[in-house]
Amino acid sequence: MKITILTTGGTIDKTYDEHAGSLRNERTVLDTILKSLRLPDLFIRHVAVMSKDSLEMVDADRELILREVRAALPVSDAIIIVHGTDTLSKTGECIYQNIQDSTIPIILTGAMRPYEFRDSDALQNITEALFAAKVASPGIYAVMHNRLLPFPGVVKDRTSLTFRTQEEIEKISTNETKA
């Protein structure tokens, strides 16, 4: 199976700079994560698209991601986009609006905590995205925290720090209002 992984930065890739005392997007950690996994029968092509915090992304960045997705479609059995969680939904919606006839799974994933942190969810989310790439039907998805969520309508739930469908958010809100 041929999987193209596009990296864009985001929390998953943040590294700590001791001199500046800050977390920054300087390089991707994807190769480190992939080396820790057993991935027989997978050919992974990694394309580093950018290294940005997703809050700094603009429409031109989403257009670049979209172009890279389109370029990867003919040579991939699945595409995974490693993306910052703050605007992952916006990028997923952009891809959904522009590629509605995908013949392969296109999966967006990321992490709420940087890979370098002890309690990071990065390894789990990358592993789940790789598995989803093998078993999901064609379409656009967010994969995080043991969930496969189809676009459109995927949103970041900032209360529970995961992703949900818009319907789930509305149901939770309605139930809280009734209580």
C-alpha positions in Angstrom: 0.0 0.0 0.0 1.3 3.5 -0.9 0.5 6.3 1.6 1.5 9.9 1.1 1.9 11.8 4.3 1.9 15.6 4.1 3.2 17.5 7.1 2.3 21.0 7.7 3.5 21.7 11.3 1.1 22.3 14.2 1.3 21.2 17.8 2.5 17.7 17.0 5.7 19.1 15.5 6.4 21.7 18.1 9.9 21.5 19.7 11.2 23.2 22.7 14.0 25.7 22.2 15.9 25.9 25.5 17.6 29.2 24.6 14.5 31.0 23.8 12.3 29.2 26.3 9.6 28.6 23.6 7.8 25.9 21.6 8.2 26.4 17.9 7.6 24.7 14.6 11.1 24.2 13.2 11.1 20.6 11.8 8.8 17.7 11.5 8.9 14.8 14.0 7.1 12.4 11.6 10.2 10.4 10.7 11.0 9.8 14.4 7.4 8.6 14.9 7.4 6.3 11.9 10.7 4.7 12.9 9.2 3.6 16.2 6.4 1.7 14.4 6.2 -1.6 12.6 4.8 -0.9 9.2 5.1 -4.0 7.0 3.8 -3.7 3.5 3.6 0.1 3.6 5.4 2.4 1.3 5.3 5.9 2.8 6.1 9.0 0.8 6.6 12.0 3.1 6.1 15.5 1.7 7.0 18.3 4.1 4.6 21.0 2.8 5.3 23.6 5.5 6.1 24.0 9.2 3.5 26.3 10.7 1.3 26.7 13.7 -2.1 26.3 12.1 -3.3 29.5 13.7 -0.8 31.3 11.4 -2.2 29.6 8.3 -3.9 31.7 5.6 -6.0 30.8 2.6 -2.8 30.5 0.4 -1.5 27.8 2.8 -4.7 25.8 2.4 -4.4 26.2 -1.4 -0.9 24.8 -1.2 -2.1 21.9 0.9 -4.9 21.3 -1.6 -2.4 21.3 -4.5 -0.2 18.8 -2.7 -3.3 16.6 -2.1 -4.2 16.7 -5.7 -0.7 15.9 -6.8 -0.6 12.9 -4.4 -4.0 11.5 -5.5 -2.8 9.6 -8.6 0.2 8.0 -6.9 -1.4 7.1 -3.5 -3.7 4.6 -2.0 -4.4 7.0 0.9 -3.2 10.4 2.0 -2.6 11.5 5.6 -2.2 15.2 6.4 -0.5 16.0 9.7 -2.0 19.4 10.7 -2.4 21.7 13.7 -5.6 21.1 15.5 -6.7 24.7 15.8 -7.6 25.0 12.1 -7.7 21.4 11.1 -11.4 21.6 10.6 -11.1 24.6 8.3 -8.5 22.8 6.1 -10.6 19.6 6.1 -13.7 21.6 4.9 -11.5 23.2 2.2 -10.4 19.8 0.9 -14.0 18.5 1.1 -15.3 21.4 -0.9 -12.7 21.0 -3.6 -12.3 17.2 -3.8 -15.7 15.6 -3.5 -15.0 12.6 -5.8 -11.9 11.2 -4.0 -11.3 7.5 -4.8 -9.1 7.1 -1.7 -9.2 8.1 2.0 -7.8 11.5 2.8 -7.2 11.8 6.5 -6.3 14.8 8.7 -4.7 14.2 12.0 -2.5 16.0 14.6 -2.0 16.2 18.3 -3.3 18.3 21.2 0.2 18.0 22.8 3.6 18.1 21.1 5.3 14.7 20.4 8.2 15.7 22.6 5.8 15.9 25.7 5.6 12.8 27.8 1.7 12.8 27.7 1.4 13.5 24.0 -1.3 12.0 21.9 0.8 12.2 18.8 1.9 8.6 18.5 -1.7 7.3 19.1 -3.1 9.7 16.4 -0.5 8.9 13.8 -1.0 5.2 14.4 -4.7 5.5 14.1 -4.4 7.5 11.0 -2.2 4.9 9.4 -4.7 2.2 10.3 -7.7 4.3 9.0 -5.8 4.8 5.8 -5.9 1.1 5.2 -9.5 0.4 6.2 -11.6 3.6 5.6 -13.7 4.1 2.5 -12.9 6.9 0.1 -13.6 10.3 1.6 -12.3 13.1 3.7 -11.8 12.4 7.5 -10.4 13.6 10.7 -8.8 10.8 12.8 -8.0 11.4 16.4 -8.5 9.8 19.8 -10.0 6.6 18.5 -12.4 8.3 16.2 -12.9 8.4 12.4 -15.0 11.5 11.6 -16.2 12.2 8.1 -16.2 15.8 6.6 -18.2 18.0 6.4 -19.1 19.0 9.9 -16.0 18.1 11.9 -15.2 20.5 14.7 -12.7 20.8 17.5 -14.4 20.4 20.9 -12.3 22.8 23.0 -13.9 21.6 26.2 -13.0 17.9 25.9 -9.9 18.6 23.7 -10.9 16.2 20.9 -12.8 16.4 17.6 -16.5 15.7 17.2 -19.2 16.1 14.5 -21.3 19.2 14.5 -24.3 17.1 15.4 -22.5 15.7 18.5 -21.6 19.2 19.6 -25.3 20.4 19.2 -26.5 17.3 21.1 -24.1 17.9 24.0 -25.2 21.6 24.0 -28.9 20.7 24.0 -28.4 18.2 26.8 -26.5 20.7 28.9 -29.2 23.3 28.4 -31.9 20.7 29.6 -29.9 19.9 32.7 
